[in-house]
Amino acid sequence: MADEVTDFPLFPLALVALPGELVPLHIFEERYKTMMGECLEAGTEFGIVWMADDGLKEIGCACAIERVLERMDDGRMNLLARGTRPFRVLERQAHLPYPAGIVEFVHDGVDEPDPTLAGDARAAYADLVKRATDREPEDAELEEMGAYDMAATVDFGLDAKQGLLDLRSENARLKLVTRLFRAATKRLDFVDRAQARARSNGKVRFG
């Protein structure tokens, strides 16, 4: 059953947040200073929604303020927020001093996560992390990670992240992140090969 909330603060941005992801934010507009001040005082969430070229997306991610990093004399602030849960915007509201709306928090279906799909996703993620950072994730760390957790640490494009946020099945998300991790690893391999060829003869050969 979806949970409906009115007067939910909305922060339209040119980014997509995922549950579990840490998002640094610089707050400088008066309306968002007010929004964040109220969220801090009440300990409540706000919602990040992607303002894409074709308009505001329907599905966003609620966020909780993890900590305020810096406050300026004029009220501007730098803060760190963490994504918590996805929601759907049902209606925009304009009576508050900042953007808000009626939203419903959305939940996954009843299907249980498939261990095979989870294993494939974690293996692809571990391979990508090792290739990109030379760090090999520990098995205990991987066992605790779902699709959102893994994707939150990788800089995917906005369309891919929104696609994950839109899915209401962990199995579907696991399939998608597996494809994304493998594609990213292939791009790293291509870059490495191209750089090696460039160093050896000054040319990059295809094929």
C-alpha positions, 0 to 999 in steps of 0.5 A: 500500500502506498503512503500518501503525504501532503505538503511534501517539500520538493527540490527539483534539480538537474540530478537523480538521487538514489536510496542510500546515496550521499548527495552534497548540496549547496543551498543558496536560494531563499526558498530552499534556505527556508525549506532546509531550515524547516526540515532541519528543525523538524527532522523531516525529509525532502524530495529530490526530483530530476528536472530533465529537459522534458520536464519534472520526472514523476518518480523522485527520491526522498532525502534526509539531511545527514549533516550540515557541513557549513553555514554562511552568515547570509543563510547559505549552507552546504549540507550532505543529504542521504537518499531514503526511499522513492516516491511518486509526485501526484500533484504540485502545490504552490501555497508554501514558500518553497516547492511542494506536492502531494506524494505517495511513497512507492514500494516494491512488488512481492517478488523475492530477490533472486540469489542468482541475479544478486550474485551476478550483480555483485560480481559485476560490481566487484569487477568494476570497482577493482578495475576502476579503483584497485580496491577489491570489495570484501565478500561481507561488504558485497553481501549487504549490498542491494542494487541501490547500494551498489549503483549509489557508488557509481557515477552513471548517467541520469537516464540510467539512474532514473531508470533504476528509481522507476523500477518497482522490483529488486530483481529488475534493478539487479538485472539493470545494474548488472548490465550497467556495471558490465558496460562500464567495465568494457568502457574502461577496458577500451580506454586502457587499450586505446591509451596503451596503443597511443603510447606505443605508436601514437595512433589508436587502431580500431578493430 
